[in-house]
Amino acid sequence: MINRVPIEAMYPIISEMIESNGTVKMLVSGYSMQPMIYHARDTVTLCKARLPLKKYEIPLFRQEDGKFVMHRVVRINKDGTYRCRGDNSRNIEDNIRDDQVIAVVKSFNRKGKEIVIGKSAGYWLYTRVWPFLYPFKKYYKYVRKLNIFRK
């Protein structure tokens, strides 16, 4: 049985483990990183971030309102802040600062298979191709709603 604890309650422990160069493995909650990481199915392993972050890294950060978010860096701004977005999200978090970054995804476990960031050719290809396909996603969803391809 898996006990689900909100990240807000676990933050002090997570922060301490990450700061001591440890890792934290946690079940993902939310749909914004699909199709790469699925809600309540896949886990991520977090480690201390090597700042500054690089494009395509996936940081766990805390927004100004206190909300915890794990989204991909899609651009590094001229002032050194980051623009992040979930793979399945239209919302952009802009101007994320280094001091907001708690950790970065080191690997994720998808359907029982561990995928290490930076060591998988499939992951590398996904991070380069998905941003180009993203603008077409809204049309795909629209066509699916029409049900024209279903009997």
ABEGO torsion letter per residue (X at the ends): XBBBBBAAAAAAAAAAAAAAGBBBBBBBBEAAAOAABBBGABBBBBBBBBOBBBBGBBBBBBBAAGBBBBBBBABBBAAGBBBBBBAABABBBBGBBAAABABBBABBBBGGBBBBBGABAAAAAAAAAAAAAAAAAAAAAAAAAAGAABX
